[in-house]
């Protein structure tokens, strides 16, 4: 069995994004040209499942005006992980960064289906990696 690395988790998450894992109101705008677009909330929750830590929420501003929220993770020793930061154009500025307590999944009114879909895809990818299915032969160093 292969050890699981952060790069393996990142690869599994990125390969699991799709229009169906972003908010329904944003699906028409999702594309392979910017696959991280509108994936931050569900991605932060899945990473929180896998790595623990804290959920961080900042504000996205354009020309100083609030547009939306952006989510990412902070794990031990204050290490921040944001797999969706590249979704933003140069005019979109993320400000702040407040720790937000995670509500139980059973209380979610929004994005529960998208989260569960992304989580299932990521877990399948990681299971394949851990079992070595579809992995190239690796030569020990």
N, CA, C and O atoms as CSV, one atom per row, in Angstrom:
chain,resi,resn,atom,element,x,y,z
A,1,UNK,N,N,0.838,-1.170,0.000
A,1,UNK,CA,C,0.000,0.000,0.000
A,1,UNK,C,C,0.889,1.240,0.000
A,1,UNK,O,O,1.905,1.292,0.693
A,2,UNK,N,N,0.488,2.243,-0.793
A,2,UNK,CA,C,1.254,3.481,-0.910
A,2,UNK,C,C,0.849,4.445,0.205
A,2,UNK,O,O,-0.319,4.476,0.595
A,3,UNK,N,N,1.804,5.239,0.728
A,3,UNK,CA,C,1.423,6.257,1.711
A,3,UNK,C,C,0.630,7.369,1.019
A,3,UNK,O,O,0.791,7.610,-0.177
A,4,UNK,N,N,-0.215,8.031,1.780
A,4,UNK,CA,C,-1.024,9.124,1.255
A,4,UNK,C,C,-0.320,10.440,1.537
A,4,UNK,O,O,-0.008,10.739,2.690
A,5,UNK,N,N,-0.068,11.225,0.510
A,5,UNK,CA,C,0.605,12.511,0.633
A,5,UNK,C,C,-0.372,13.641,0.341
A,5,UNK,O,O,-1.419,13.420,-0.268
A,6,UNK,N,N,-0.034,14.838,0.770
A,6,UNK,CA,C,-0.880,15.985,0.487
A,6,UNK,C,C,-1.045,16.174,-1.024
A,6,UNK,O,O,-2.111,16.588,-1.481
A,7,UNK,N,N,-0.017,15.879,-1.786
A,7,UNK,CA,C,-0.133,15.992,-3.247
A,7,UNK,C,C,-1.153,14.998,-3.796
A,7,UNK,O,O,-1.817,15.283,-4.792
A,8,UNK,N,N,-1.282,13.846,-3.164
A,8,UNK,CA,C,-2.296,12.864,-3.584
A,8,UNK,C,C,-3.698,13.395,-3.308
A,8,UNK,O,O,-4.603,13.235,-4.126
A,9,UNK,N,N,-3.870,14.029,-2.147
A,9,UNK,CA,C,-5.177,14.609,-1.815
A,9,UNK,C,C,-5.509,15.724,-2.798
A,9,UNK,O,O,-6.629,15.801,-3.302
A,10,UNK,N,N,-4.537,16.584,-3.066
A,10,UNK,CA,C,-4.772,17.685,-4.009
A,10,UNK,C,C,-5.152,17.142,-5.381
A,10,UNK,O,O,-6.098,17.633,-5.996
A,11,UNK,N,N,-4.438,16.151,-5.864
A,11,UNK,CA,C,-4.735,15.561,-7.168
A,11,UNK,C,C,-6.148,14.968,-7.186
A,11,UNK,O,O,-6.880,15.140,-8.161
A,12,UNK,N,N,-6.528,14.275,-6.114
A,12,UNK,CA,C,-7.858,13.666,-6.038
A,12,UNK,C,C,-8.946,14.730,-6.035
A,12,UNK,O,O,-9.970,14.573,-6.701
A,13,UNK,N,N,-8.733,15.804,-5.296
A,13,UNK,CA,C,-9.731,16.881,-5.249
A,13,UNK,C,C,-9.865,17.539,-6.615
A,13,UNK,O,O,-10.972,17.686,-7.132
A,14,UNK,N,N,-8.742,17.934,-7.196
A,14,UNK,CA,C,-8.786,18.635,-8.484
A,14,UNK,C,C,-9.415,17.778,-9.591
A,14,UNK,O,O,-10.119,18.301,-10.456
A,15,UNK,N,N,-9.164,16.479,-9.564
A,15,UNK,CA,C,-9.733,15.616,-10.603
A,15,UNK,C,C,-11.213,15.318,-10.357
A,15,UNK,O,O,-11.883,14.757,-11.224
A,16,UNK,N,N,-11.722,15.685,-9.193
A,16,UNK,CA,C,-13.111,15.395,-8.833
A,16,UNK,C,C,-14.050,16.587,-9.031
A,16,UNK,O,O,-15.267,16.433,-8.932
A,17,UNK,N,N,-13.505,17.765,-9.308
A,17,UNK,CA,C,-14.352,18.935,-9.533
A,17,UNK,C,C,-15.139,18.799,-10.824
A,17,UNK,O,O,-14.674,18.193,-11.790
A,18,UNK,N,N,-16.308,19.356,-10.828
A,18,UNK,CA,C,-17.130,19.424,-12.034
A,18,UNK,C,C,-18.199,20.472,-11.846
A,18,UNK,O,O,-18.342,21.027,-10.756
A,19,UNK,N,N,-18.944,20.747,-12.883
A,19,UNK,CA,C,-20.043,21.704,-12.774
A,19,UNK,C,C,-21.035,21.255,-11.706
A,19,UNK,O,O,-21.670,22.081,-11.050
A,20,UNK,N,N,-21.163,19.950,-11.539
A,20,UNK,CA,C,-22.134,19.418,-10.580
A,20,UNK,C,C,-21.676,19.501,-9.126
A,20,UNK,O,O,-22.443,19.156,-8.227
A,21,UNK,N,N,-20.439,19.953,-8.870
A,21,UNK,CA,C,-19.976,20.118,-7.492
A,21,UNK,C,C,-19.890,21.588,-7.086
A,21,UNK,O,O,-19.466,21.891,-5.971
A,22,UNK,N,N,-20.278,22.491,-7.957
A,22,UNK,CA,C,-20.326,23.905,-7.574
A,22,UNK,C,C,-21.787,24.302,-7.330
A,22,UNK,O,O,-22.691,23.544,-7.681
A,23,UNK,N,N,-22.032,25.458,-6.746
A,23,UNK,CA,C,-23.409,25.864,-6.460
A,23,UNK,C,C,-24.269,25.862,-7.723
A,23,UNK,O,O,-23.810,26.263,-8.792
A,24,UNK,N,N,-25.517,25.410,-7.598
A,24,UNK,CA,C,-26.401,25.332,-8.774
A,24,UNK,C,C,-26.486,26.631,-9.564
A,24,UNK,O,O,-26.552,26.607,-10.793
A,25,UNK,N,N,-26.486,27.762,-8.871
A,25,UNK,CA,C,-26.609,29.053,-9.576
A,25,UNK,C,C,-25.363,29.410,-10.378
A,25,UNK,O,O,-25.402,30.322,-11.203
A,26,UNK,N,N,-24.258,28.703,-10.148
A,26,UNK,CA,C,-23.000,28.998,-10.840
A,26,UNK,C,C,-22.628,27.954,-11.896
A,26,UNK,O,O,-21.608,28.102,-12.568
A,27,UNK,N,N,-23.422,26.924,-12.051
A,27,UNK,CA,C,-23.056,25.813,-12.938
A,27,UNK,C,C,-22.877,26.219,-14.391
A,27,UNK,O,O,-22.015,25.672,-15.077
A,28,UNK,N,N,-23.664,27.158,-14.870
A,28,UNK,CA,C,-23.541,27.581,-16.264
A,28,UNK,C,C,-22.218,28.298,-16.527
A,28,UNK,O,O,-21.761,28.362,-17.668
A,29,UNK,N,N,-21.604,28.838,-15.474
A,29,UNK,CA,C,-20.352,29.589,-15.616
A,29,UNK,C,C,-19.116,28.733,-15.391
A,29,UNK,O,O,-18.002,29.191,-15.641
A,30,UNK,N,N,-19.288,27.489,-14.920
A,30,UNK,CA,C,-18.149,26.621,-14.646
A,30,UNK,C,C,-17.568,26.113,-15.957
A,30,UNK,O,O,-18.310,25.840,-16.901
A,31,UNK,N,N,-16.240,25.984,-16.024
A,31,UNK,CA,C,-15.608,25.447,-17.233
A,31,UNK,C,C,-14.285,24.774,-16.893
A,31,UNK,O,O,-13.706,25.011,-15.833
A,32,UNK,N,N,-13.827,23.945,-17.791
A,32,UNK,CA,C,-12.522,23.298,-17.626
A,32,UNK,C,C,-11.379,24.304,-17.691
A,32,UNK,O,O,-10.270,24.012,-17.244
A,33,UNK,N,N,-11.643,25.492,-18.247
A,33,UNK,CA,C,-10.616,26.538,-18.293
A,33,UNK,C,C,-10.307,27.089,-16.901
A,33,UNK,O,O,-9.208,27.589,-16.659
A,34,UNK,N,N,-11.273,26.999,-15.987
A,34,UNK,CA,C,-11.096,27.470,-14.619
A,34,UNK,C,C,-11.852,26.511,-13.695
A,34,UNK,O,O,-12.873,26.886,-13.118
A,35,UNK,N,N,-11.361,25.278,-13.550
A,35,UNK,CA,C,-12.113,24.258,-12.809
A,35,UNK,C,C,-12.264,24.543,-11.319
A,35,UNK,O,O,-13.146,23.971,-10.679
A,36,UNK,N,N,-11.430,25.409,-10.749
A,36,UNK,CA,C,-11.530,25.740,-9.325
A,36,UNK,C,C,-12.664,26.731,-9.044
A,36,UNK,O,O,-13.036,26.945,-7.890
A,37,UNK,N,N,-13.209,27.331,-10.105
A,37,UNK,CA,C,-14.233,28.364,-9.928
A,37,UNK,C,C,-15.440,27.821,-9.173
A,37,UNK,O,O,-16.035,26.813,-9.556
A,38,UNK,N,N,-15.785,28.515,-8.093
A,38,UNK,CA,C,-16.973,28.210,-7.287
A,38,UNK,C,C,-16.918,26.840,-6.610
A,38,UNK,O,O,-17.962,26.270,-6.294
A,39,UNK,N,N,-15.726,26.309,-6.386
A,39,UNK,CA,C,-15.552,25.027,-5.707
A,39,UNK,C,C,-15.063,25.191,-4.272
A,39,UNK,O,O,-14.855,24.191,-3.584
A,40,UNK,N,N,-14.873,26.425,-3.801
A,40,UNK,CA,C,-14.168,26.629,-2.532
A,40,UNK,C,C,-14.899,26.077,-1.317
A,40,UNK,O,O,-14.265,25.463,-0.459
A,41,UNK,N,N,-16.199,26.271,-1.215
A,41,UNK,CA,C,-16.921,25.814,-0.028
A,41,UNK,C,C,-16.876,24.312,0.142
A,41,UNK,O,O,-16.513,23.811,1.207
A,42,UNK,N,N,-17.246,23.589,-0.908
A,42,UNK,CA,C,-17.271,22.124,-0.808
A,42,UNK,C,C,-15.859,21.563,-0.688
A,42,UNK,O,O,-15.645,20.563,-0.001
A,43,UNK,N,N,-14.897,22.198,-1.349
A,43,UNK,CA,C,-13.509,21.742,-1.254
A,43,UNK,C,C,-12.978,21.929,0.166
A,43,UNK,O,O,-12.320,21.037,0.701
A,44,UNK,N,N,-13.254,23.070,0.774
A,44,UNK,CA,C,-12.802,23.315,2.145
A,44,UNK,C,C,-13.409,22.295,3.109
A,44,UNK,O,O,-12.736,21.845,4.036
A,45,UNK,N,N,-14.666,21.931,2.899
A,45,UNK,CA,C,-15.310,20.951,3.778
A,45,UNK,C,C,-14.688,19.563,3.618
A,45,UNK,O,O,-14.464,18.864,4.607
A,46,UNK,N,N,-14.411,19.165,2.376
A,46,UNK,CA,C,-13.799,17.851,2.144
A,46,UNK,C,C,-12.394,17.813,2.743
A,46,UNK,O,O,-12.017,16.821,3.366
A,47,UNK,N,N,-11.616,18.880,2.562
A,47,UNK,CA,C,-10.282,18.919,3.166
A,47,UNK,C,C,-10.377,18.892,4.685
A,47,UNK,O,O,-9.536,18.284,5.347
A,48,UNK,N,N,-11.384,19.539,5.238
A,48,UNK,CA,C,-11.593,19.501,6.681
A,48,UNK,C,C,-11.894,18.083,7.142
A,48,UNK,O,O,-11.440,17.673,8.210
A,49,UNK,N,N,-12.653,17.328,6.354
A,49,UNK,CA,C,-12.907,15.919,6.671
A,49,UNK,C,C,-11.605,15.132,6.722
A,49,UNK,O,O,-11.398,14.319,7.623
A,50,UNK,N,N,-10.738,15.374,5.760
A,50,UNK,CA,C,-9.522,14.589,5.614
A,50,UNK,C,C,-8.391,15.036,6.537
A,50,UNK,O,O,-7.631,14.202,7.031
A,51,UNK,N,N,-8.272,16.341,6.774
A,51,UNK,CA,C,-7.104,16.881,7.471
A,51,UNK,C,C,-7.427,17.529,8.814
A,51,UNK,O,O,-6.522,17.844,9.587
A,52,UNK,N,N,-8.716,17.729,9.092
A,52,UNK,CA,C,-9.092,18.428,10.320
A,52,UNK,C,C,-8.771,19.898,10.202
A,52,UNK,O,O,-8.774,20.454,9.104
A,53,UNK,N,N,-8.496,20.530,11.323
A,53,UNK,CA,C,-8.138,21.938,11.327
A,53,UNK,C,C,-9.343,22.850,11.357
A,53,UNK,O,O,-10.413,22.488,11.847
A,54,UNK,N,N,-9.145,24.046,10.820
A,54,UNK,CA,C,-10.171,25.082,10.865
A,54,UNK,C,C,-10.628,25.462,9.465
A,54,UNK,O,O,-9.876,25.354,8.497
A,55,UNK,N,N,-11.870,25.906,9.380
A,55,UNK,CA,C,-12.413,26.480,8.150
A,55,UNK,C,C,-12.233,27.990,8.233
A,55,UNK,O,O,-12.552,28.607,9.249
A,56,UNK,N,N,-11.723,28.577,7.166
A,56,UNK,CA,C,-11.484,30.018,7.110
A,56,UNK,C,C,-12.372,30.607,6.018
A,56,UNK,O,O,-12.501,30.038,4.934
A,57,UNK,N,N,-12.987,31.764,6.321
A,57,UNK,CA,C,-13.819,32.439,5.329
A,57,UNK,C,C,-13.365,33.878,5.196
A,57,UNK,O,O,-13.270,34.612,6.179
A,58,UNK,N,N,-13.085,34.269,3.953
A,58,UNK,CA,C,-12.732,35.650,3.642
A,58,UNK,C,C,-13.770,36.240,2.719
A,58,UNK,O,O,-14.689,35.551,2.274
A,59,UNK,N,N,-13.621,37.508,2.434
A,59,UNK,CA,C,-14.553,38.204,1.545
A,59,UNK,C,C,-13.872,38.469,0.208
A,59,UNK,O,O,-12.709,38.870,0.158
A,60,UNK,N,N,-14.611,38.239,-0.870
A,60,UNK,CA,C,-14.128,38.559,-2.211
A,60,UNK,C,C,-14.676,39.935,-2.568
A,60,UNK,O,O,-15.882,40.176,-2.506
A,61,UNK,N,N,-13.765,40.834,-2.944
A,61,UNK,CA,C,-14.167,42.182,-3.310
A,61,UNK,C,C,-13.661,42.523,-4.703
A,61,UNK,O,O,-12.591,42.084,-5.123
A,62,UNK,N,N,-14.453,43.309,-5.399
A,62,UNK,CA,C,-14.062,43.867,-6.694
A,62,UNK,C,C,-14.255,45.369,-6.574
A,62,UNK,O,O,-15.352,45.840,-6.273
A,63,UNK,N,N,-13.189,46.116,-6.810
A,63,UNK,CA,C,-13.219,47.575,-6.656
A,63,UNK,C,C,-13.744,47.979,-5.279
A,63,UNK,O,O,-14.483,48.955,-5.156
A,64,UNK,N,N,-13.365,47.232,-4.254
A,64,UNK,CA,C,-13.747,47.546,-2.894
A,64,UNK,C,C,-15.157,47.142,-2.506
A,64,UNK,O,O,-15.565,47.360,-1.365
A,65,UNK,N,N,-15.913,46.556,-3.430
A,65,UNK,CA,C,-17.280,46.131,-3.141
A,65,UNK,C,C,-17.354,44.624,-2.926
A,65,UNK,O,O,-16.762,43.846,-3.674
A,66,UNK,N,N,-18.096,44.223,-1.888
A,66,UNK,CA,C,-18.277,42.801,-1.573
A,66,UNK,C,C,-18.987,42.103,-2.723
A,66,UNK,O,O,-19.988,42.599,-3.241
A,67,UNK,N,N,-18.456,40.933,-3.123
A,67,UNK,CA,C,-19.074,40.114,-4.172
A,67,UNK,C,C,-19.511,38.749,-3.668
A,67,UNK,O,O,-20.567,38.245,-4.052
A,68,UNK,N,N,-18.685,38.147,-2.795
A,68,UNK,CA,C,-18.975,36.786,-2.349
A,68,UNK,C,C,-18.031,36.443,-1.197
A,68,UNK,O,O,-17.209,37.261,-0.782
A,69,UNK,N,N,-18.165,35.230,-0.698
A,69,UNK,CA,C,-17.236,34.712,0.305
A,69,UNK,C,C,-16.316,33.693,-0.347
A,69,UNK,O,O,-16.667,33.063,-1.344
A,70,UNK,N,N,-15.130,33.544,0.235
A,70,UNK,CA,C,-14.177,32.539,-0.211
A,70,UNK,C,C,-13.784,31.707,1.010
A,70,UNK,O,O,-13.556,32.249,2.092
A,71,UNK,N,N,-13.707,30.384,0.829
A,71,UNK,CA,C,-13.402,29.451,1.913
A,71,UNK,C,C,-12.088,28.728,1.648
A,71,UNK,O,O,-11.759,28.419,0.503
A,72,UNK,N,N,-11.336,28.459,2.720
A,72,UNK,CA,C,-10.130,27.649,2.641
A,72,UNK,C,C,-9.880,27.027,4.008
A,72,UNK,O,O,-10.726,27.138,4.896
A,73,UNK,N,N,-8.730,26.373,4.197
A,73,UNK,CA,C,-8.451,25.610,5.412
A,73,UNK,C,C,-7.178,26.075,6.100
A,73,UNK,O,O,-6.255,26.591,5.470
A,74,UNK,N,N,-7.159,25.875,7.412
A,74,UNK,CA,C,-5.940,26.072,8.202
A,74,UNK,C,C,-5.770,24.817,9.049
A,74,UNK,O,O,-6.661,24.428,9.804
A,75,UNK,N,N,-4.603,24.192,8.903
A,75,UNK,CA,C,-4.321,22.989,9.686
A,75,UNK,C,C,-3.238,23.317,10.711
A,75,UNK,O,O,-2.883,24.483,10.882
A,76,UNK,N,N,-2.718,22.318,11.382
A,76,UNK,CA,C,-1.742,22.497,12.454
A,76,UNK,C,C,-0.631,23.476,12.134
A,76,UNK,O,O,-0.216,23.609,10.982
A,77,UNK,N,N,-0.153,24.161,13.165
A,77,UNK,CA,C,0.928,25.146,13.081
A,77,UNK,C,C,0.570,26.339,12.200
A,77,UNK,O,O,1.456,27.067,11.754
A,78,UNK,N,N,-0.727,26.546,11.947
A,78,UNK,CA,C,-1.161,27.703,11.165
A,78,UNK,C,C,-0.956,27.579,9.666
A,78,UNK,O,O,-0.986,28.588,8.961
A,79,UNK,N,N,-0.751,26.375,9.162
A,79,UNK,CA,C,-0.543,26.161,7.723
A,79,UNK,C,C,-1.877,26.290,7.002
A,79,UNK,O,O,-2.836,25.588,7.319
A,80,UNK,N,N,-1.929,27.194,6.029
A,80,UNK,CA,C,-3.158,27.408,5.270
A,80,UNK,C,C,-3.081,26.679,3.932
A,80,UNK,O,O,-2.064,26.699,3.239
A,81,UNK,N,N,-4.197,26.036,3.599
A,81,UNK,CA,C,-4.306,25.302,2.343
A,81,UNK,C,C,-5.513,25.854,1.594
A,81,UNK,O,O,-6.636,25.830,2.097
A,82,UNK,N,N,-5.266,26.347,0.395
A,82,UNK,CA,C,-6.334,26.914,-0.422
A,82,UNK,C,C,-6.171,26.378,-1.841
A,82,UNK,O,O,-5.404,26.918,-2.638
A,83,UNK,N,N,-6.895,25.320,-2.140
A,83,UNK,CA,C,-6.783,24.686,-3.459
A,83,UNK,C,C,-7.572,25.419,-4.535
A,83,UNK,O,O,-7.482,25.059,-5.709
A,84,UNK,N,N,-8.342,26.437,-4.165
A,84,UNK,CA,C,-9.181,27.117,-5.162
A,84,UNK,C,C,-8.814,28.585,-5.353
A,84,UNK,O,O,-9.544,29.315,-6.023
A,85,UNK,N,N,-7.706,29.029,-4.784
A,85,UNK,CA,C,-7.326,30.451,-4.871
A,85,UNK,C,C,-7.159,30.910,-6.319
A,85,UNK,O,O,-7.416,32.072,-6.634
A,86,UNK,N,N,-6.735,30.012,-7.194
A,86,UNK,CA,C,-6.469,30.427,-8.579
A,86,UNK,C,C,-7.730,30.740,-9.374
A,86,UNK,O,O,-7.641,31.183,-10.520
A,87,UNK,N,N,-8.894,30.520,-8.791
A,87,UNK,CA,C,-10.142,30.804,-9.495
A,87,UNK,C,C,-10.349,32.290,-9.756
A,87,UNK,O,O,-11.109,32.666,-10.648
A,88,UNK,N,N,-9.677,33.136,-8.981
A,88,UNK,CA,C,-9.943,34.566,-9.037
A,88,UNK,C,C,-9.115,35.296,-10.076
A,88,UNK,O,O,-7.941,34.990,-10.284
A,89,UNK,N,N,-9.740,36.260,-10.720
A,89,UNK,CA,C,-9.048,37.142,-11.643
A,89,UNK,C,C,-8.343,38.241,-10.859
A,89,UNK,O,O,-8.557,38.375,-9.654
A,90,UNK,N,N,-7.499,39.035,-11.534
A,90,UNK,CA,C,-6.727,40.071,-10.846
A,90,UNK,C,C,-7.602,41.148,-10.196
A,90,UNK,O,O,-7.155,41.817,-9.264
A,91,UNK,N,N,-8.816,41.325,-10.665
A,91,UNK,CA,C,-9.709,42.331,-10.099
A,91,UNK,C,C,-10.439,41.840,-8.845
A,91,UNK,O,O,-11.048,42.635,-8.129
A,92,UNK,N,N,-10.379,40.544,-8.584
A,92,UNK,CA,C,-11.054,39.949,-7.425
A,92,UNK,C,C,-10.043,39.797,-6.291
A,92,UNK,O,O,-9.078,39.041,-6.404
A,93,UNK,N,N,-10.275,40.517,-5.208
A,93,UNK,CA,C,-9.356,40.537,-4.079
A,93,UNK,C,C,-10.017,39.847,-2.889
A,93,UNK,O,O,-11.140,40.183,-2.513
A,94,UNK,N,N,-9.307,38.872,-2.296
A,94,UNK,CA,C,-9.803,38.189,-1.105
A,94,UNK,C,C,-9.233,38.911,0.109
A,94,UNK,O,O,-8.020,39.070,0.243
A,95,UNK,N,N,-10.137,39.349,0.994
A,95,UNK,CA,C,-9.722,40.065,2.195
A,95,UNK,C,C,-10.178,39.311,3.437
A,95,UNK,O,O,-11.110,38.508,3.391
A,96,UNK,N,N,-9.507,39.583,4.537
A,96,UNK,CA,C,-9.880,38.974,5.807
A,96,UNK,C,C,-9.538,37.510,5.857
A,96,UNK,O,O,-8.738,37.008,5.068
A,97,UNK,N,N,-10.135,36.860,6.764
A,97,UNK,CA,C,-9.918,35.442,6.994
A,97,UNK,C,C,-10.339,35.118,8.413
A,97,UNK,O,O,-9.529,35.186,9.338
A,98,UNK,N,N,-11.591,34.770,8.587
A,98,UNK,CA,C,-12.163,34.507,9.898
A,98,UNK,C,C,-12.415,33.016,10.061
A,98,UNK,O,O,-12.902,32.367,9.135
A,99,UNK,N,N,-12.092,32.469,11.216
A,99,UNK,CA,C,-12.392,31.071,11.511
A,99,UNK,C,C,-13.902,30.942,11.676
A,99,UNK,O,O,-14.523,31.687,12.433
A,100,UNK,N,N,-14.481,29.984,10.955
A,100,UNK,CA,C,-15.915,29.726,11.002
A,100,UNK,C,C,-16.127,28.309,11.536
A,100,UNK,O,O,-15.594,27.354,10.970
A,101,UNK,N,N,-16.896,28.158,12.612
A,101,UNK,CA,C,-17.169,26.806,13.122
A,101,UNK,C,C,-17.932,25.991,12.085
A,101,UNK,O,O,-18.834,26.500,11.419
A,102,UNK,N,N,-17.564,24.740,11.959
A,102,UNK,CA,C,-18.223,23.876,10.983
A,102,UNK,C,C,-19.548,23.356,11.543
A,102,UNK,O,O,-19.578,22.727,12.601
A,103,UNK,N,N,-20.643,23.622,10.823
A,103,UNK,CA,C,-21.923,23.057,11.265
A,103,UNK,C,C,-21.994,21.579,10.883
A,103,UNK,O,O,-21.355,21.165,9.916
A,104,UNK,N,N,-22.751,20.787,11.620
A,104,UNK,CA,C,-22.930,19.385,11.228
A,104,UNK,C,C,-23.564,19.294,9.840
A,104,UNK,O,O,-24.429,20.099,9.497
A,105,UNK,N,N,-23.143,18.336,9.061
A,105,UNK,CA,C,-23.667,18.162,7.694
A,105,UNK,C,C,-25.182,18.033,7.709
A,105,UNK,O,O,-25.852,18.487,6.781
A,106,UNK,N,N,-25.722,17.427,8.736
A,106,UNK,CA,C,-27.179,17.235,8.810
A,106,UNK,C,C,-27.940,18.548,8.898
A,106,UNK,O,O,-29.143,18.575,8.642
A,107,UNK,N,N,-27.266,19.640,9.254
A,107,UNK,CA,C,-27.915,20.944,9.358
A,107,UNK,C,C,-27.728,21.805,8.110
A,107,UNK,O,O,-28.260,22.913,8.046
A,108,UNK,N,N,-26.992,21.323,7.132
A,108,UNK,CA,C,-26.741,22.124,5.934
A,108,UNK,C,C,-28.021,22.288,5.141
A,108,UNK,O,O,-28.744,21.321,4.902
A,109,UNK,N,N,-28.294,23.499,4.740
A,109,UNK,CA,C,-29.434,23.763,3.860
A,109,UNK,C,C,-28.960,23.941,2.423
A,109,UNK,O,O,-29.745,23.807,1.485
A,110,UNK,N,N,-27.694,24.237,2.254
A,110,UNK,CA,C,-27.153,24.578,0.946
A,110,UNK,C,C,-25.913,23.738,0.667
A,110,UNK,O,O,-25.099,23.523,1.564
A,111,UNK,N,N,-25.763,23.274,-0.532
A,111,UNK,CA,C,-24.583,22.581,-1.048
A,111,UNK,C,C,-24.313,21.213,-0.429
A,111,UNK,O,O,-23.215,20.679,-0.589
A,112,UNK,N,N,-25.264,20.647,0.257
A,112,UNK,CA,C,-25.045,19.320,0.844
A,112,UNK,C,C,-24.840,18.266,-0.241
A,112,UNK,O,O,-23.924,17.450,-0.138
A,113,UNK,N,N,-25.670,18.269,-1.272
A,113,UNK,CA,C,-25.529,17.285,-2.358
A,113,UNK,C,C,-24.203,17.445,-3.078
A,113,UNK,O,O,-23.551,16.455,-3.411
A,114,UNK,N,N,-23.800,18.685,-3.322
A,114,UNK,CA,C,-22.544,18.949,-4.024
A,114,UNK,C,C,-21.354,18.495,-3.171
A,114,UNK,O,O,-20.403,17.908,-3.686
A,115,UNK,N,N,-21.416,18.769,-1.879
A,115,UNK,CA,C,-20.369,18.323,-0.962
A,115,UNK,C,C,-20.272,16.797,-0.952
A,115,UNK,O,O,-19.178,16.246,-1.073
A,116,UNK,N,N,-21.402,16.120,-0.811
A,116,UNK,CA,C,-21.379,14.657,-0.757
A,116,UNK,C,C,-20.862,14.060,-2.065
A,116,UNK,O,O,-20.138,13.065,-2.044
A,117,UNK,N,N,-21.223,14.653,-3.195
A,117,UNK,CA,C,-20.735,14.190,-4.489
A,117,UNK,C,C,-19.209,14.357,-4.573
A,117,UNK,O,O,-18.503,13.425,-4.958
A,118,UNK,N,N,-18.707,15.540,-4.213
A,118,UNK,CA,C,-17.260,15.771,-4.258
A,118,UNK,C,C,-16.542,14.847,-3.286
A,118,UNK,O,O,-15.527,14.244,-3.635
A,119,UNK,N,N,-17.060,14.733,-2.077
A,119,UNK,CA,C,-16.424,13.868,-1.076
A,119,UNK,C,C,-16.346,12.426,-1.569
A,119,UNK,O,O,-15.301,11.789,-1.441
A,120,UNK,N,N,-17.429,11.904,-2.126
A,120,UNK,CA,C,-17.430,10.531,-2.636
A,120,UNK,C,C,-16.415,10.348,-3.753
A,120,UNK,O,O,-15.700,9.346,-3.780
A,121,UNK,N,N,-16.343,11.295,-4.668
A,121,UNK,CA,C,-15.368,11.202,-5.769
A,121,UNK,C,C,-13.937,11.219,-5.237
A,121,UNK,O,O,-13.096,10.428,-5.664
A,122,UNK,N,N,-13.672,12.129,-4.302
A,122,UNK,CA,C,-12.317,12.238,-3.733
A,122,UNK,C,C,-11.952,10.948,-3.010
A,122,UNK,O,O,-10.844,10.437,-3.173
A,123,UNK,N,N,-12.869,10.422,-2.218
A,123,UNK,CA,C,-12.582,9.195,-1.477
A,123,UNK,C,C,-12.339,8.019,-2.433
A,123,UNK,O,O,-11.469,7.186,-2.176
A,124,UNK,N,N,-13.090,7.945,-3.520
A,124,UNK,CA,C,-12.853,6.891,-4.516
A,124,UNK,C,C,-11.469,7.023,-5.126
A,124,UNK,O,O,-10.764,6.028,-5.294
A,125,UNK,N,N,-11.077,8.247,-5.459
A,125,UNK,CA,C,-9.736,8.478,-6.020
A,125,UNK,C,C,-8.652,8.078,-5.017
A,125,UNK,O,O,-7.672,7.429,-5.381
A,126,UNK,N,N,-8.832,8.465,-3.772
A,126,UNK,CA,C,-7.827,8.137,-2.755
A,126,UNK,C,C,-7.788,6.638,-2.480
A,126,UNK,O,O,-6.714,6.081,-2.257
A,127,UNK,N,N,-8.935,5.985,-2.493
A,127,UNK,CA,C,-8.973,4.527,-2.320
A,127,UNK,C,C,-8.218,3.837,-3.445
A,127,UNK,O,O,-7.475,2.885,-3.208
A,128,UNK,N,N,-8.410,4.321,-4.679
A,128,UNK,CA,C,-7.684,3.748,-5.820
A,128,UNK,C,C,-6.184,3.929,-5.641
A,128,UNK,O,O,-5.400,3.020,-5.911
A,129,UNK,N,N,-5.795,5.114,-5.181
A,129,UNK,CA,C,-4.368,5.383,-4.965
A,129,UNK,C,C,-3.796,4.464,-3.886
A,129,UNK,O,O,-2.735,3.865,-4.063
A,130,UNK,N,N,-4.507,4.362,-2.775
A,130,UNK,CA,C,-4.008,3.556,-1.657
A,130,UNK,C,C,-3.927,2.078,-1.997
A,130,UNK,O,O,-3.056,1.365,-1.498
A,131,UNK,N,N,-4.837,1.619,-2.849
A,131,UNK,CA,C,-4.817,0.203,-3.226
A,131,UNK,C,C,-3.852,-0.059,-4.380
A,131,UNK,O,O,-3.574,-1.209,-4.719
A,132,UNK,N,N,-3.341,1.028,-4.984
A,132,UNK,CA,C,-2.398,0.877,-6.087
A,132,UNK,C,C,-3.064,0.610,-7.422
A,132,UNK,O,O,-2.371,0.373,-8.411
A,133,UNK,N,N,-4.393,0.641,-7.482
A,133,UNK,CA,C,-5.113,0.410,-8.733
A,133,UNK,C,C,-4.900,1.613,-9.646
A,133,UNK,O,O,-5.170,2.751,-9.263
A,134,UNK,N,N,-4.428,1.357,-10.817
A,134,UNK,CA,C,-4.215,2.426,-11.786
A,134,UNK,C,C,-2.959,3.236,-11.539
A,134,UNK,O,O,-2.714,4.220,-12.237
A,135,UNK,N,N,-2.164,2.848,-10.568
A,135,UNK,CA,C,-0.925,3.559,-10.271
A,135,UNK,C,C,0.217,2.955,-11.087
A,135,UNK,O,O,0.276,1.737,-11.253
A,136,UNK,N,N,1.113,3.779,-11.591
A,136,UNK,CA,C,2.277,3.225,-12.290
A,136,UNK,C,C,3.200,2.557,-11.280
A,136,UNK,O,O,3.210,2.910,-10.101
A,137,UNK,N,N,3.968,1.593,-11.756
A,137,UNK,CA,C,4.957,0.954,-10.889
A,137,UNK,C,C,5.968,1.996,-10.441
A,137,UNK,O,O,6.459,2.788,-11.245
A,138,UNK,N,N,6.270,1.988,-9.166
A,138,UNK,CA,C,7.228,2.947,-8.624
A,138,UNK,C,C,8.479,2.201,-8.215
A,138,UNK,O,O,8.419,1.121,-7.627
A,139,UNK,N,N,9.596,2.791,-8.534
A,139,UNK,CA,C,10.871,2.205,-8.188
A,139,UNK,C,C,11.321,2.809,-6.865
A,139,UNK,O,O,11.392,4.032,-6.748
A,140,UNK,N,N,11.627,1.985,-5.866
A,140,UNK,CA,C,12.099,2.540,-4.592
A,140,UNK,C,C,13.375,3.330,-4.794
A,140,UNK,O,O,14.214,2.970,-5.619
A,141,UNK,N,N,13.521,4.410,-4.038
A,141,UNK,CA,C,14.745,5.223,-4.176
A,141,UNK,C,C,15.766,4.838,-3.141
A,141,UNK,O,O,16.854,5.413,-3.104
